[in-house]
Amino acid sequence: MSIYDPLQQRLARVQDRTVRLTFAEIEALLGRSLPASAYRFSAWWGNETSRTAGHTQSRAWLLAGFRARVSLKLRTVEFERRYVSDHSPKHPLARAPNEQSGG
């Protein structure tokens, strides 16, 4: 379990194409403060999952189907949907299990 799982769960429930969260809102979701580097470096909000690059937190938004764009000045993050999950029953492009290919 990752400390960023609550963020992933919140984003997974979003039906809109974009959602903007403040750093304070993200911290409330996580139940803890973001690291100082999240406030100082836009690279912390990078959209790659390489563990060697140290961006394990990005898995939260990438696995939920979003990419992040940060404003360090405003202390906000805009998450933009990058793909449609087949597991999202409310999305018009989602397929029912019996409609999936390969069957």
C-alpha distances in whole Angstrom, upper triangle without the diagonal:
4,7,8,7,10,12,11,12,15,16,16,19,21,24,26,26,25,24,24,22,23,21,22,20,17,17,18,15,12,14,15,18,17,18,22,22,20,24,26,25,25,23,20,20,21,20,19,16,17,15,19,20,17,16,12,12,14,12,11,15,16,14,15,19,20,21,21,24,25,28,27,31,30,26,25,23,24,22,24,23,24,24,24,21,23,21,22,25,27,27,31,30,27,28,28,27,31,32,29,31,31,32
4,5,5,9,10,10,11,14,15,15,18,20,23,24,24,23,21,22,19,20,18,19,18,14,14,15,13,10,13,13,15,14,15,18,18,17,20,22,21,21,20,16,16,17,17,16,13,15,13,16,17,14,12,9,8,11,9,9,12,14,12,14,17,17,18,18,21,21,24,24,27,26,22,21,19,21,19,21,21,22,22,23,21,23,21,22,25,26,27,30,29,27,29,29,28,32,32,30,32,32,34
4,6,7,9,10,11,13,14,16,18,19,23,24,24,22,20,20,17,18,15,16,15,11,11,12,10,7,9,9,11,10,12,16,16,14,17,20,20,20,19,15,15,17,17,17,15,17,15,18,18,14,13,10,8,12,11,9,13,15,14,15,18,18,18,17,20,20,22,21,24,24,20,19,18,20,18,21,22,23,24,24,23,25,23,23,26,27,27,31,30,29,31,31,31,34,35,32,34,35,37
4,6,5,7,9,10,11,13,15,16,20,21,21,19,17,17,14,15,13,14,13,9,10,11,9,6,10,10,11,10,12,16,15,13,16,19,18,17,17,13,13,15,14,15,13,16,14,18,17,14,11,9,6,9,8,6,9,12,11,11,15,14,15,14,17,17,19,19,22,21,18,16,15,16,15,17,18,19,20,21,20,22,20,21,24,24,24,28,27,25,28,29,29,32,32,30,32,33,35
4,5,5,6,9,10,10,13,15,18,20,20,19,17,18,16,17,16,16,14,11,12,13,9,8,11,13,14,14,16,19,19,17,20,22,22,21,20,17,16,17,16,16,14,17,16,20,19,17,14,11,9,11,9,6,9,12,10,10,14,14,16,16,19,19,22,22,25,24,20,19,17,18,15,18,17,19,19,19,17,20,17,18,21,22,22,26,25,23,25,26,25,29,29,27,29,31,32
4,5,5,6,9,10,11,13,17,18,19,18,15,16,13,15,14,14,11,9,10,10,6,6,9,11,13,13,16,19,20,17,19,22,22,21,21,18,16,18,18,19,17,20,20,23,22,19,17,14,11,13,12,8,10,13,12,11,15,15,16,16,19,19,21,22,24,22,19,17,16,17,15,17,17,19,20,20,18,21,18,18,20,21,21,25,25,23,26,26,26,30,30,29,31,33,34
4,5,5,6,8,10,11,15,16,16,14,12,12,10,12,11,12,10,7,9,10,6,7,10,12,13,12,15,18,18,15,17,20,19,18,18,15,13,15,15,16,15,19,18,22,20,18,15,13,9,10,10,6,7,11,11,9,12,11,13,12,15,15,18,18,21,19,16,14,12,13,11,14,14,16,18,18,17,20,18,17,20,20,20,24,24,22,25,26,26,30,30,28,30,32,34
4,5,5,6,9,10,13,15,15,14,13,14,13,15,15,16,13,11,13,13,10,10,14,15,16,15,17,21,20,17,20,22,21,19,19,16,14,15,14,15,14,17,17,21,20,18,14,12,10,9,8,4,6,8,7,6,9,9,12,12,16,16,20,21,24,22,19,16,14,14,11,13,13,14,15,15,14,16,14,14,17,18,18,21,21,19,22,23,23,27,26,25,27,28,30
4,5,5,7,9,12,15,16,15,13,15,14,16,17,17,14,12,14,13,10,11,14,16,18,17,20,23,23,20,22,25,24,23,23,20,18,19,17,19,17,21,21,24,23,21,18,16,13,13,12,8,9,12,10,8,11,12,15,15,19,19,22,23,26,24,21,18,16,16,13,15,14,16,16,16,14,16,13,13,16,16,17,20,20,18,21,21,22,25,25,24,27,28,29
4,5,5,7,11,12,14,13,10,12,11,13,14,14,11,10,12,12,8,10,13,16,17,16,20,22,22,19,21,24,23,22,22,20,17,19,18,19,19,22,23,26,25,22,19,17,14,14,13,10,9,13,12,9,12,12,14,14,17,17,20,21,24,21,18,16,14,14,11,14,13,16,16,16,15,17,15,14,16,16,16,20,20,19,22,23,24,27,27,26,29,31,32
4,5,5,9,10,11,10,8,10,10,14,14,16,12,11,14,14,11,13,16,18,18,17,20,23,22,18,21,23,22,20,20,18,15,17,15,17,17,20,21,25,23,21,18,16,13,12,12,8,7,10,9,6,8,8,11,11,14,16,18,20,23,20,18,15,12,11,8,10,9,12,13,13,12,15,14,12,15,14,14,18,18,17,20,21,22,26,25,24,26,29,30
4,6,8,10,11,12,11,14,14,17,18,19,16,14,17,17,13,15,18,20,21,20,23,26,25,22,24,27,25,23,23,21,18,19,17,18,17,21,22,25,24,23,19,17,15,14,12,9,8,10,9,5,8,9,13,14,17,19,22,24,26,24,22,19,16,15,11,12,10,12,12,11,9,12,10,9,12,12,12,16,16,14,17,18,19,22,22,21,23,25,27
4,6,9,11,12,11,14,14,17,19,19,16,15,18,17,13,16,19,21,22,22,25,27,27,24,26,28,27,25,25,23,20,22,20,22,21,25,26,29,28,26,23,21,18,17,16,13,12,14,12,9,11,12,15,16,19,20,23,25,27,24,22,19,17,15,13,13,12,15,14,13,11,14,11,9,11,10,11,15,16,14,17,18,19,23,23,22,25,27,28
4,6,8,8,8,11,12,16,18,18,15,14,18,17,14,17,20,22,23,22,25,27,26,23,24,27,26,23,24,22,19,20,18,21,21,25,26,29,28,26,22,21,18,17,16,13,11,13,13,9,10,10,13,14,16,18,20,23,25,22,20,17,15,13,10,10,9,13,13,12,12,14,13,10,12,10,10,14,15,14,18,19,21,24,24,23,26,28,29
4,7,9,9,13,15,18,21,22,18,18,21,21,18,21,24,26,26,25,28,30,29,26,27,30,29,26,27,25,22,23,20,23,23,27,29,32,30,29,25,24,22,20,19,16,14,15,15,11,11,12,15,16,18,20,23,25,27,24,23,19,17,14,12,11,9,13,12,10,11,13,12,9,10,8,7,11,12,12,16,17,20,23,22,21,24,27,28
4,5,7,11,13,17,20,21,18,18,21,21,19,21,24,26,26,25,28,29,28,25,26,28,27,24,25,24,20,21,19,22,23,27,29,32,30,29,25,24,22,19,19,17,14,15,16,12,12,11,13,14,16,18,20,23,24,22,21,17,15,12,10,9,8,11,12,11,13,16,15,12,14,11,10,12,14,14,18,20,23,26,24,24,26,29,30
4,7,10,14,17,20,21,19,18,22,22,20,22,25,27,26,24,27,28,27,23,25,27,25,22,23,22,19,19,17,20,21,25,27,30,27,27,23,23,21,18,18,16,13,14,15,12,10,9,11,12,13,16,18,22,23,21,20,17,14,10,8,6,5,8,10,10,12,15,16,13,15,13,11,13,13,15,18,21,23,26,24,23,25,28,30
4,7,10,13,16,18,15,15,19,19,18,20,23,24,23,21,24,25,24,20,21,23,22,19,20,20,16,17,15,19,20,24,26,28,26,25,21,21,19,16,17,15,12,13,15,12,11,8,9,10,11,13,15,18,19,17,17,13,10,7,5,4,6,10,12,13,15,18,18,16,18,16,14,16,17,18,22,24,26,29,27,26,28,31,33
4,7,10,13,15,12,12,16,16,14,17,20,21,20,19,22,23,22,18,19,22,21,18,20,19,15,17,16,19,21,24,26,28,26,24,21,21,17,16,17,14,11,14,15,12,12,9,11,10,11,12,14,16,18,15,14,10,8,6,5,7,9,12,14,15,17,20,19,17,19,17,16,19,19,20,24,26,28,31,29,28,31,33,35
4,7,10,12,10,10,14,14,14,16,18,19,18,16,19,20,20,16,16,19,18,16,18,17,14,16,16,19,21,24,25,28,25,23,20,20,17,16,17,15,12,15,17,15,15,11,12,9,9,9,10,13,14,11,10,7,6,4,6,9,12,15,17,19,20,23,23,20,23,21,20,23,23,24,27,29,31,34,33,32,34,37,38
4,7,8,6,7,10,11,10,13,15,15,14,13,16,17,17,14,14,17,17,15,17,16,13,16,16,19,21,24,24,27,24,22,19,19,15,15,17,14,12,16,17,15,16,13,13,10,11,10,11,12,14,11,9,6,5,6,8,11,14,17,20,21,21,25,23,21,24,22,22,25,25,25,29,31,32,36,35,33,36,38,40
4,5,5,6,9,10,11,12,14,14,12,11,14,15,16,12,11,15,16,14,17,15,13,16,18,21,22,25,25,27,24,22,19,20,16,16,18,16,15,18,20,18,19,16,15,12,12,10,9,10,11,8,6,4,6,9,11,14,17,20,23,24,25,28,27,25,28,26,26,29,29,29,33,34,36,39,38,37,39,41,43
4,5,5,6,9,10,10,12,11,9,8,11,11,12,9,8,12,13,13,15,13,11,15,17,20,20,23,23,25,22,19,17,17,14,15,17,15,14,18,20,18,20,17,16,12,12,10,10,9,11,9,6,6,7,11,12,16,19,21,24,25,26,29,28,26,29,28,28,31,31,31,34,36,37,40,40,38,40,42,44
4,5,5,6,9,10,10,10,8,9,12,13,15,12,11,15,17,16,19,16,15,19,20,23,23,26,25,27,25,22,20,20,16,17,20,17,17,20,22,20,22,19,19,16,16,13,13,13,14,11,8,9,11,14,15,19,21,24,26,27,28,31,29,27,30,29,29,32,33,32,35,37,38,41,41,40,42,44,45
4,5,5,6,9,10,11,10,11,14,16,17,14,14,17,19,18,20,17,15,19,20,22,23,25,25,28,25,23,20,20,16,17,18,15,15,18,19,17,19,17,17,15,16,14,14,14,16,13,10,9,10,12,13,17,19,22,24,25,24,28,26,24,26,25,25,29,29,29,32,33,34,38,38,36,39,41,42
4,5,5,6,8,9,9,8,12,14,15,11,12,16,16,16,17,14,13,16,17,19,19,22,21,24,22,19,16,16,12,13,15,12,12,15,16,15,17,15,15,13,14,12,14,14,16,14,10,9,9,12,12,16,17,20,22,23,23,26,24,23,25,25,25,28,28,28,31,32,33,36,36,34,37,39,40
4,5,5,6,5,5,6,10,12,14,11,12,16,17,17,18,15,14,18,19,21,21,23,22,24,22,19,17,16,13,15,17,14,15,18,19,18,20,18,18,16,17,15,16,15,17,15,12,12,12,15,15,19,21,23,25,26,26,29,27,26,28,28,28,32,32,31,34,35,35,39,39,37,40,41,43
4,5,5,7,8,10,14,16,18,15,15,19,20,20,22,18,17,21,22,24,23,26,25,27,26,23,20,19,16,17,19,15,16,20,20,19,21,20,20,18,19,17,18,18,19,17,14,14,14,17,17,20,22,25,26,27,26,29,26,25,27,27,27,31,32,30,33,34,35,39,39,37,40,42,43
4,6,8,10,11,14,17,18,15,17,20,21,20,21,18,17,20,20,22,21,24,23,26,24,21,19,17,14,15,16,12,13,17,17,15,18,17,18,16,18,17,19,19,21,19,15,14,14,16,15,18,19,22,23,24,23,25,23,22,24,23,24,28,29,27,30,31,31,35,35,34,36,38,39
4,5,8,8,12,15,16,14,16,19,19,19,20,16,16,18,19,20,19,21,20,23,22,18,16,15,11,14,14,11,13,17,17,16,19,18,18,17,19,18,19,19,21,20,16,15,15,17,16,20,21,23,24,25,24,26,24,23,26,26,26,30,30,29,31,32,32,36,36,34,37,38,39
4,7,10,13,16,18,16,17,20,21,22,22,19,19,22,23,24,22,25,23,26,25,21,19,18,15,17,18,15,17,20,20,19,22,21,22,20,22,20,21,20,23,21,17,17,17,20,20,23,24,27,28,28,27,30,27,26,29,29,29,33,34,32,35,35,35,39,39,38,40,42,43
4,7,9,12,14,13,14,17,19,19,20,17,17,20,22,23,22,23,22,24,23,19,18,16,14,17,18,15,18,21,21,21,23,22,22,20,21,19,20,18,21,20,16,17,17,20,20,24,25,27,29,30,29,32,29,29,31,31,32,35,35,34,37,37,37,41,41,40,42,43,44
4,6,9,11,10,10,14,15,17,18,14,15,18,20,22,21,23,21,23,21,18,17,16,13,16,18,16,18,21,22,21,24,22,21,18,19,17,17,15,17,17,13,14,15,18,19,23,25,27,29,30,30,33,31,30,33,32,33,36,36,35,38,39,39,43,43,41,43,44,46
4,6,8,6,8,11,12,13,14,10,11,15,17,18,18,19,18,20,18,15,13,13,10,13,15,14,15,18,19,19,21,19,18,15,16,14,15,13,15,15,11,12,13,16,17,20,22,24,26,28,28,31,29,29,32,31,31,35,34,33,36,38,38,42,41,39,41,42,44
4,5,6,7,9,10,12,13,9,11,14,17,18,18,18,17,18,16,13,12,13,11,14,16,15,17,19,21,21,23,21,19,17,17,15,16,13,16,17,13,15,15,18,19,22,24,26,28,30,30,33,32,31,35,34,34,37,37,36,39,40,40,44,43,41,42,44,46
4,5,5,7,9,11,12,10,12,15,18,19,20,20,19,19,17,14,14,16,14,16,19,18,19,22,24,24,25,23,21,18,18,14,15,12,14,15,12,15,15,19,20,24,26,27,30,32,32,36,34,34,37,37,36,39,39,38,41,43,43,47,46,44,45,46,49
4,5,5,6,8,9,7,10,12,15,16,17,17,16,16,14,12,11,14,12,14,17,17,18,19,22,23,24,21,19,16,15,13,13,11,14,15,12,14,14,18,19,22,24,25,28,30,31,34,33,33,36,36,35,38,37,37,40,42,42,45,44,42,43,44,47
4,6,6,7,8,5,7,10,13,15,16,17,16,17,14,12,11,13,10,12,15,14,15,17,19,20,21,18,16,12,12,10,11,8,12,13,9,11,11,14,15,18,21,22,25,27,28,31,30,30,33,32,31,35,34,34,37,38,39,42,41,39,40,42,44
4,6,8,10,9,10,13,16,18,19,20,20,21,18,16,15,16,14,15,18,18,18,20,23,22,23,20,18,14,13,10,9,6,9,10,7,10,11,15,17,20,23,24,27,30,30,34,33,32,35,34,33,36,36,36,39,41,42,45,44,42,43,45,47
4,7,9,8,10,13,16,18,20,20,20,20,17,15,15,17,15,16,20,20,19,21,24,24,25,22,19,16,14,11,10,7,9,12,10,13,13,17,19,22,25,25,29,31,32,36,35,34,38,37,36,39,38,38,41,43,44,47,46,44,45,46,49
4,5,6,8,10,13,15,17,17,17,17,14,13,12,15,14,14,18,18,18,19,22,23,23,20,16,13,12,10,10,8,11,13,11,13,13,16,17,20,22,23,26,29,30,33,33,33,36,35,34,37,36,36,39,41,42,45,44,41,42,44,46
4,5,5,7,11,13,15,16,17,17,14,13,12,15,13,12,16,16,15,16,20,20,20,16,13,10,8,6,8,7,10,12,11,11,10,13,14,16,19,19,23,26,27,31,30,30,33,33,31,33,32,33,36,38,39,42,41,38,39,41,44
4,5,5,9,10,12,13,14,14,10,10,9,12,11,10,14,15,15,15,18,19,19,16,13,11,10,9,11,11,14,16,14,14,13,14,15,17,19,19,22,25,26,30,30,29,33,33,31,33,32,32,35,37,38,41,40,37,38,39,42
4,5,9,10,11,12,12,13,10,8,7,10,8,8,12,13,13,14,17,18,18,15,13,10,11,9,12,11,14,16,13,13,12,14,14,17,19,19,22,25,25,29,28,28,32,31,30,33,32,31,34,36,36,40,39,36,37,38,41
4,7,9,11,13,14,15,12,11,8,10,8,7,11,11,10,11,14,15,15,12,9,6,7,7,10,10,14,14,12,11,8,10,10,13,15,15,19,21,22,26,25,25,29,28,26,29,28,28,31,33,34,37,36,33,34,36,39
4,6,9,10,12,13,10,10,7,10,9,7,10,12,10,10,14,15,14,12,8,7,8,9,12,13,16,17,15,14,11,12,12,13,15,14,17,20,21,25,25,25,29,28,26,29,27,27,30,33,33,36,35,32,33,34,37
4,7,9,12,14,11,11,8,10,9,6,8,10,8,7,11,12,11,9,6,7,9,11,14,16,19,19,17,16,12,12,11,11,12,11,14,17,18,21,22,22,26,26,23,26,24,24,27,29,29,33,31,28,29,30,33
4,6,9,10,8,9,6,8,9,6,8,11,10,8,11,13,13,11,9,10,12,14,18,19,22,23,20,19,16,16,14,15,15,13,15,18,19,22,22,23,27,27,25,28,25,25,27,30,29,33,31,28,28,29,32
4,6,9,8,8,6,6,8,6,6,9,10,8,10,13,13,13,11,12,15,17,20,21,24,25,22,21,17,18,16,17,16,15,16,19,18,21,21,22,26,27,25,28,26,25,27,29,28,31,30,27,28,28,31
4,5,5,7,6,7,10,9,9,13,14,12,13,17,17,16,15,15,18,19,22,22,26,27,24,23,20,21,19,20,20,18,20,22,22,24,25,26,30,31,29,32,29,28,30,32,31,34,33,30,30,30,33
4,5,5,6,6,9,10,10,13,15,14,15,18,19,18,17,17,20,20,23,23,27,28,25,24,21,23,21,22,22,21,22,25,24,26,26,27,31,32,31,34,32,30,32,34,32,36,35,32,32,32,35
4,5,8,9,12,13,13,17,18,17,18,21,22,21,19,19,21,22,24,24,27,29,26,26,23,25,23,25,25,23,25,28,27,29,29,31,35,36,34,37,34,33,35,37,36,39,38,35,35,35,38
4,6,8,11,11,12,15,16,15,17,20,20,19,17,16,18,18,21,20,24,25,23,22,20,22,21,22,23,21,23,26,26,29,29,30,34,35,33,35,33,33,35,37,36,39,38,35,35,35,38
4,6,8,9,11,13,15,15,16,19,20,18,17,16,18,17,20,19,23,24,21,21,19,21,20,22,23,22,24,26,26,29,28,29,33,34,32,35,33,32,34,36,35,39,38,35,36,36,39
4,5,6,8,10,11,11,13,15,16,15,13,12,14,14,18,17,21,22,19,18,16,17,16,18,19,18,20,23,22,25,25,26,29,30,29,32,30,29,31,33,33,36,35,32,33,34,36
4,5,6,8,10,10,11,14,15,15,14,13,16,16,20,19,23,23,20,19,17,18,16,18,19,18,20,22,21,24,23,24,28,28,27,30,29,27,30,31,30,34,33,30,31,32,34
4,5,6,8,9,10,12,14,13,12,11,14,14,17,17,20,20,17,16,13,15,14,16,17,17,19,21,20,23,22,22,26,26,26,29,28,26,29,30,30,34,33,31,32,33,35
4,5,6,6,8,10,11,9,8,8,11,12,16,16,20,20,17,15,12,13,11,13,14,13,16,18,17,21,20,20,24,25,23,26,25,24,26,28,28,32,31,28,29,31,33
4,6,5,6,8,10,10,10,11,14,16,19,20,24,23,20,18,15,15,13,14,14,13,15,16,15,18,17,18,22,23,22,25,23,22,24,26,25,29,28,25,26,28,30
4,6,6,6,9,9,10,10,14,15,18,19,22,21,18,16,13,14,11,13,13,13,15,16,15,18,16,17,20,21,20,23,22,21,23,25,25,28,28,25,27,29,30
4,6,5,6,5,6,7,11,13,16,18,21,20,17,14,11,11,8,9,9,10,12,13,13,16,16,15,19,19,18,21,20,19,22,24,24,28,27,25,26,28,30
4,5,5,5,6,8,12,14,18,20,23,22,20,17,14,13,10,10,9,8,10,12,11,15,15,15,19,19,18,21,19,18,21,23,23,26,25,22,24,25,28
4,5,7,10,12,16,18,21,23,26,25,22,20,16,16,12,12,11,10,10,11,10,13,12,13,17,18,17,20,18,16,18,20,20,23,23,20,22,23,25
4,6,9,11,15,17,20,22,25,24,21,18,15,14,10,10,8,9,9,10,8,12,11,10,14,15,14,17,16,14,17,19,19,23,22,20,22,24,26
4,7,10,14,16,20,22,25,24,22,18,15,13,9,8,6,6,6,7,7,11,11,11,14,15,13,16,14,13,16,19,19,23,21,19,21,23,25
4,7,10,13,16,19,21,20,18,15,11,9,6,5,4,5,8,10,11,14,15,14,17,17,15,17,16,16,19,22,23,26,25,23,24,26,29
4,7,10,14,16,19,18,16,14,10,8,5,5,6,6,10,13,14,18,18,17,21,20,18,21,19,20,23,25,26,29,28,26,27,29,31
4,6,10,12,15,14,13,10,6,6,5,6,9,10,13,16,17,21,21,20,23,23,21,23,22,23,26,29,29,33,31,29,30,32,35
4,7,10,12,12,11,9,6,5,6,8,11,12,16,19,20,24,24,23,26,25,23,25,25,25,29,32,33,36,34,32,33,36,38
4,6,9,9,7,6,4,6,9,11,15,16,19,22,23,27,27,26,29,28,26,28,28,29,32,34,36,39,37,35,37,39,41
4,5,5,6,5,6,8,11,14,17,19,23,25,27,30,30,29,32,30,29,31,31,31,35,38,39,42,40,39,40,42,45
4,6,5,7,8,11,14,17,20,22,25,28,29,33,32,31,34,33,31,34,34,34,38,40,41,45,43,41,43,45,47
4,6,8,11,13,16,19,23,24,28,30,32,36,35,33,36,35,33,36,36,37,40,43,44,47,46,44,45,48,50
4,5,9,11,15,17,21,23,26,28,30,34,33,31,34,32,31,33,34,34,38,40,42,45,44,42,44,46,48
4,7,10,13,16,20,22,25,27,28,32,31,29,32,31,30,33,33,33,37,39,40,43,42,40,42,44,46
4,7,10,13,16,19,22,24,25,28,28,26,29,27,26,29,29,29,33,35,36,40,39,37,39,41,43
4,6,10,13,15,18,20,21,25,24,23,26,24,23,26,26,26,30,32,33,37,35,34,35,38,40
4,6,10,12,16,17,19,23,23,21,24,22,20,23,23,23,27,30,31,34,33,31,33,35,38
4,7,9,12,14,15,19,19,17,20,19,17,20,20,20,24,26,27,31,29,28,29,32,34
4,6,9,12,14,17,18,16,19,18,15,18,17,18,21,24,26,29,27,25,27,30,32
4,6,8,10,14,14,13,16,15,12,14,13,14,18,21,22,25,23,22,23,26,28
4,7,10,13,15,14,17,17,14,15,13,14,17,21,22,25,22,20,21,24,26
4,6,10,12,11,14,14,11,13,10,11,14,17,18,21,19,17,18,20,23
4,6,9,8,11,11,8,9,7,7,10,13,15,18,15,14,16,19,21
4,5,6,9,10,8,11,8,7,9,12,12,16,14,12,14,17,19
4,6,8,10,9,10,8,5,6,8,9,12,10,9,11,14,15
4,6,9,9,11,10,7,8,9,9,13,12,11,14,16,17
4,6,6,9,9,6,8,10,11,15,14,13,16,19,20
4,6,8,9,6,7,8,10,13,12,13,16,19,19
4,6,9,7,10,11,14,16,15,16,19,22,23
4,6,5,9,11,14,16,15,15,18,21,22
4,6,8,11,14,16,13,14,17,21,21
4,6,10,13,14,12,12,14,18,19
4,7,9,12,10,10,12,16,17
4,6,8,6,6,10,13,13
4,6,5,7,11,13,12
4,5,6,9,11,10
4,6,8,10,8
4,6,9,8
4,7,7
4,6
4
